Amino acid sequence: MLKVIQSPAKYIQGPDALYHIGKYTKPLGERALIIADKFVMDLAGSIVKDSMTQYEVNGHFEQFHGECTHKEIDRLVEIAKQQAALVIIGVGGGKTLDTAKAVAYKCQLPVVISPTIASTDAPTSALSVIYTELGAFDSYLFYPKNPDIVVMDTNVIASAPPRLLVAGMGDALATYFEARACSRAQKQTMAGGKTTLAALALAELCYHTLLEDGYKAKLAVSRSVCTTAVENIIEANTFLSGIGFESAGLAAAHAIHNGFTALEECHAMYHGEKVAFGTLVQLVLENSPLEEIEEVLDFCVQVGLPVTLEELGVHATGDELNEKIMAVAELSCAEGETIYNMPFDVDSDKVFAAIMAADQLGREWLY
């Protein structure tokens, strides 16, 4: 099997980066369809519009209706054709960005992605998550290439609620441990090949950056300011973790996240919050050294990521708890799940035991 690494063609990050989006868009095309929801239009629409005007790009704004569905994608594809757009720009949260990627792919146009939060590592990736009209998961769309440009305005991101940045840290926390497992198992990554040394190194750098700057960044964004630590965490959450998960591999942590979607009481938790607990479960599955587990526990508690089932919203006890956690374990081990990228055999009984043990580790650490 060949080794493969993939990434956006260009990644731009810094304070007021959005003021320069017209400059970076122009080489891709002078007519842009700009997709954003109402909140983001009010927050940053004038900045984007002024930048387009300054760099002589004709920008047509279209409001995103809130859900990345086939119907919404098709609606925006028709508008892109009517406007004779030469480039698609998505500004906002994950669903807006996933929709922009899909529209660009269907129109065979370049795409510029500008997240206003750093709560997951999805912006740099060559995929979208598609939902039904009722908001339930429908499918993944995989693309032949990553976004052409990713623009991260760190002032905008630092002004978002702190919990979103912390959730991004939870998603990024899994990156190194999943990459390490996938690499050891010599399994294929989402990039379509084995893990490269470069992708594994970025995944490891992601982890060390979280440990070094995560808590400092959380404190800074709680005051809506952008410091060097915030800059470093935004890069870790988005670029380092984005390349890491896609080109170095996913394993148990994300599969366990998917398992927890079976529990209605966990639906209020962000993706990265569930992934963080999934990371602890993966470390238990691997029987990782206690020192490593305690390092992860300490980080999670320090920044405010869940380390117990109770913190995830699961308050059941006894037989009811056992039933719920077995349902999580079974869904984590569904056919085709990334848990089978672990370098040893995994089944639902092992996952059930690891979840229970991780919960007890978290309880002991907290109390």
Order of alpha helices (4+ residues) and beta strands (2+ residues): beta-alpha-beta-alpha-beta-alpha-beta-alpha-beta-beta-beta-beta-alpha-alpha-alpha-alpha-alpha-alpha-alpha-alpha-alpha-alpha
